[in-house]
Amino acid sequence: MGIYRVIAYGAAAAVLLAGCGGQIAKTGHARIIGVGCGVMTLQYADGKKKLKRIDPDNLRAGTKMALENVGKPGKYVETTQGSTLTFPCGDTMNYYEDTYAPEEE
């Protein structure tokens, strides 16, 4: 009975320490280079550009914040459930993937 308990504890520890899969969030730096009707264009540190949807639950405030911070570098955290972009002044906005946008380079 003792060896099974050791194996079970070892397996549990391995799962807790290593996690259950891939990366949960992607982080880095990006800047807003354009703002449109409910969308914005982010340019990542590697030069790639992607269209993102501004949070529809807070569209007016999100669009205003995006316009105020065009060209300023921000730190992003992107997940499948939603993403945030935090600017040096402390402002943080929510955004989402634009599933209908073509990939830009």
MIZA-588761 format. One record per residue: residue in one letter; x, y, z of N, C-alpha, C in turn. Coordinates in pm, whole numbers, plus 32768, in hexadecimal, padded with zeros to 4 digits. Layout:
BEGIN
GUVO/A/X/Y/Z/X/Y/Z/X/Y/Z .
...
END
This chain:
BEGIN
GUVO/M/8053/7F89/8000/8000/8000/8000/8057/807D/8000 .
GUVO/G/80CA/807B/803E/8122/80EE/804A/815B/811B/7FC6 .
GUVO/I/8181/80BC/7F6F/81BC/80E0/7EEE/8156/8126/7E94 .
GUVO/Y/80D7/80FD/7E9B/8070/813C/7E4B/8058/81CD/7E77 .
GUVO/R/8060/81E4/7EF7/804F/826A/7F2C/80C2/82C3/7EFD .
GUVO/V/813C/828F/7EFE/81AF/82DC/7ED0/81A2/82FE/7E3C .
GUVO/I/8175/829D/7DEC/8161/82B5/7D5D/80F4/831E/7D48 .
GUVO/A/8087/8315/7D91/801A/8376/7D83/8047/8402/7DA9 .
GUVO/Y/8091/840F/7E17/80C3/8492/7E41/8127/84C9/7DDB .
GUVO/G/817A/8472/7DA4/81DA/849D/7D3E/8196/84CF/7CC1 .
GUVO/A/812E/8488/7C95/80E3/84B1/7C1E/809C/8536/7C37 .
GUVO/A/8061/8546/7CAD/801D/85C3/7CCE/8080/8637/7CD2 .
GUVO/A/80F4/8620/7D0A/815A/8689/7D10/818A/86AF/7C84 .
GUVO/A/819A/864D/7C2E/81C7/8668/7BA5/8161/86BE/7B5A .
GUVO/V/80E1/86A0/7B6C/8078/86ED/7B29/8076/877C/7B5F .
GUVO/L/8081/878A/7BE2/807E/8810/7C1D/80F7/8864/7BF5 .
GUVO/L/816B/8827/7BEE/81E4/8872/7BCD/81F3/888D/7B38 .
GUVO/A/81CB/882E/7AE5/81DF/883C/7A55/8165/8877/7A0F .
GUVO/G/80F1/8873/7A4B/8079/88A5/7A09/8038/8838/79B6 .
GUVO/C/7FC9/885A/797A/7F7C/87F6/7930/7F7F/880B/789A .
GUVO/G/7FD6/885C/7869/7FD4/886E/77D9/8028/88E3/77AF .
GUVO/G/7FF4/8927/774B/803F/8994/770E/8038/8A15/775B .
GUVO/Q/8064/8A7B/7718/806C/8AFF/7751/7FE0/8B38/7764 .
GUVO/I/7FC6/8B75/77D8/7F42/8BAC/77F6/7F33/8C38/77BA .
GUVO/A/7F9A/8C8A/77C4/7F93/8D13/7793/8012/8D36/7745 .
GUVO/K/8002/8D94/76E9/8072/8DC6/769C/8087/8E57/76C7 .
GUVO/T/8102/8E7D/76E7/811E/8F05/7713/818A/8F45/76BD .
GUVO/G/8190/8FC6/76C2/81F6/9010/7678/81D2/90A2/7670 .
GUVO/H/820E/90E7/7610/81F6/9176/75FD/81BE/9191/7572 .
GUVO/A/8162/91F1/756C/8124/9218/74ED/80F8/92A9/74F8 .
GUVO/R/80D9/92E3/7484/80A4/936B/7483/802E/9370/7423 .
GUVO/I/7FD0/93C8/7442/7F5C/93DD/73EB/7F89/9439/737A .
GUVO/I/7F70/9410/72FF/7F96/9465/728E/7F1D/9497/7240 .
GUVO/G/7EA6/9469/7265/7E2D/9498/7222/7DB2/9472/7270 .
GUVO/V/7D4C/94C9/726B/7CCD/94AF/72B0/7C5D/94C8/724D .
GUVO/G/7C00/9469/7246/7B8D/9476/71EE/7B0C/9466/723B .
GUVO/C/7AA4/9441/71F8/7A20/9430/7235/7A1B/93AD/7283 .
GUVO/G/7A3F/93B2/7302/7A3B/933B/7357/7AB4/92E0/734B .
GUVO/V/7B17/9308/72FC/7B8F/92B7/72EB/7C0C/930E/72F6 .
GUVO/M/7C7C/92CE/730B/7CFC/9313/730C/7D64/92B8/72CD .
GUVO/T/7DCD/92F4/729A/7E3B/92A8/7261/7EAF/92AD/72C2 .
GUVO/L/7EDD/9238/72ED/7F51/922E/7346/7FCB/9209/72F4 .
GUVO/Q/803A/9249/7312/80B9/9223/72D7/8110/91EB/7347 .
GUVO/Y/8136/916C/7339/8185/9128/739E/8219/914C/7390 .
GUVO/A/8267/912B/73F5/82F5/914A/73F7/833F/910C/7381 .
GUVO/D/830F/909B/734E/8351/905A/72DC/8328/9096/7255 .
GUVO/G/82D2/90FE/7257/82A9/9142/71DD/8225/9113/71A3 .
GUVO/K/81F1/90A3/71D1/8171/9070/719D/80FF/90CA/71CB .
GUVO/K/809A/90D6/7175/8024/9127/7193/7FAA/90CD/7193 .
GUVO/K/7F50/90E4/71F3/7ED4/9097/71FA/7E61/90F2/7221 .
GUVO/L/7DEE/90D7/71E8/7D74/911F/7208/7D34/90DF/7283 .
GUVO/K/7D0D/9130/72E5/7CD0/90FF/7361/7C4D/9149/7379 .
GUVO/R/7BEC/9103/73B7/7B6B/9140/73D9/7B75/9182/7462 .
GUVO/I/7B4B/91FE/746B/7B44/9243/74EC/7ACF/9207/7539 .
GUVO/D/7ADD/91FC/75BC/7A77/91C0/7613/79ED/91FB/75F5 .
GUVO/P/798F/91AB/75C2/790B/91E0/759F/78B9/920B/7619 .
GUVO/D/78D9/91D8/768E/7890/91FF/7708/78BA/928A/7737 .
GUVO/N/792A/92BC/7706/795E/933D/772F/7997/9384/76B4 .
GUVO/L/7949/9386/7649/797B/93B3/75C7/79A3/9446/75C7 .
GUVO/R/7952/949C/75FF/7970/952B/75FC/79F0/954A/764A .
GUVO/A/79F9/9519/76C5/7A71/9532/7717/7AEC/94EE/76DC .
GUVO/G/7ADB/9476/76A5/7B4B/942E/7668/7B80/9475/75ED .
GUVO/T/7B24/94A8/759A/7B4E/94F2/7523/7B95/9573/754A .
GUVO/K/7B60/95B9/75AE/7BA0/9635/75DD/7C2D/9618/7611 .
GUVO/M/7C3B/95AE/7661/7CBE/958B/7697/7D1E/9565/7628 .
GUVO/A/7CEE/951C/75C5/7D43/94F5/7554/7D73/9570/7508 .
GUVO/L/7D1A/95CF/74F0/7D3F/9649/74A9/7DA5/969C/74F7 .
GUVO/E/7D95/96A1/757B/7DF2/96EE/75CF/7E7D/96AF/75D3 .
GUVO/N/7E86/962D/75B7/7F05/95E7/75C5/7F3F/95B4/7542 .
GUVO/V/7F10/95EB/74D1/7F47/95C3/7450/7FDD/95E0/744D .
GUVO/G/802A/957D/7426/80BB/958C/741A/8109/9574/749A .
GUVO/K/80C6/956C/750A/810C/9555/7589/811E/94BF/759F .
GUVO/P/8192/9495/75CE/81A8/9407/75E7/8156/93D8/7660 .
GUVO/G/8124/935F/7658/80D9/9325/76C6/80FD/9293/76D7 .
GUVO/K/80DF/925D/774B/80F8/91D0/7767/8074/9186/7756 .
GUVO/Y/8077/911E/7705/7FFD/90D1/76EE/8004/9049/7732 .
GUVO/V/7F8E/9017/7755/7F7B/8F8E/7785/7F05/8F59/7735 .
GUVO/E/7F20/8EF6/76DF/7EB7/8EBF/7689/7E96/8E30/76B1 .
GUVO/T/7E15/8E15/76C1/7DE3/8D8F/76DD/7D72/8D72/767B .
GUVO/T/7D41/8CF9/767C/7CD2/8CD6/7624/7C4F/8D14/7654 .
GUVO/Q/7C47/8D3A/76D3/7BCC/8D73/770A/7BC6/8E0B/76FD .
GUVO/G/7C33/8E4A/76DB/7C39/8EDC/76D0/7CC5/8F0B/76F0 .
GUVO/S/7CE0/8F87/76D1/7D68/8FBA/76E1/7D65/9045/771D .
GUVO/T/7DD9/906F/7754/7DE6/90F5/778B/7E63/9136/7754 .
GUVO/L/7E5F/91BA/774C/7ED1/920B/7723/7EDE/9279/778B .
GUVO/T/7F52/927D/77CE/7F6C/92DE/7838/7FD6/9340/7809 .
GUVO/F/7FB8/93C0/7817/8010/942A/77E9/8065/945F/785C .
GUVO/P/80D2/94A7/783F/812A/94DA/78A9/80E3/9534/790F .
GUVO/C/807A/957A/78E5/8031/95D2/7941/7FDA/9583/79A3 .
GUVO/G/7FCC/9500/798D/7F7B/94AD/79E6/7EF4/9486/79AD .
GUVO/D/7ECB/94C5/793E/7E4C/94A2/78FF/7E53/9413/78CA .
GUVO/T/7DE7/93C8/78DE/7DDE/933E/78AB/7D5C/932F/785F .
GUVO/M/7D64/92F8/77E7/7CEC/92E0/7799/7CE0/924D/7773 .
GUVO/N/7C66/9221/7762/7C49/9197/7739/7C30/9193/76A3 .
GUVO/Y/7C59/9126/7664/7C3F/9112/75D6/7C37/907D/75B9 .
GUVO/Y/7C09/905D/7541/7BF4/8FD1/7519/7C2A/8FBC/748C .
GUVO/E/7C3F/8F3F/746A/7C67/8F1C/73E2/7BF8/8F43/7382 .
GUVO/D/7C1C/8F74/730F/7BB9/8F8F/72A6/7BBA/8F17/7248 .
GUVO/T/7B5C/8EBE/725A/7B5B/8E40/720F/7B3D/8E53/717B .
GUVO/Y/7B0A/8EC8/7154/7AE9/8EE0/70C8/7B55/8F2B/707D .
GUVO/A/7BBC/8F58/70C4/7C25/8FAA/7085/7C89/8F52/703D .
GUVO/P/7CB7/8F7F/6FC9/7D23/8F35/6F85/7DA5/8F4C/6FCF .
GUVO/E/7E01/8EEF/6FC4/7E85/8EFC/7004/7ED2/8F68/6FBB .
GUVO/E/7F0E/8FC3/7007/7F62/902C/6FCD/7FF3/9010/6FEE .
GUVO/E/804C/9051/6FA4/80DB/9041/6FC0/811D/90C6/6FD0 .
END
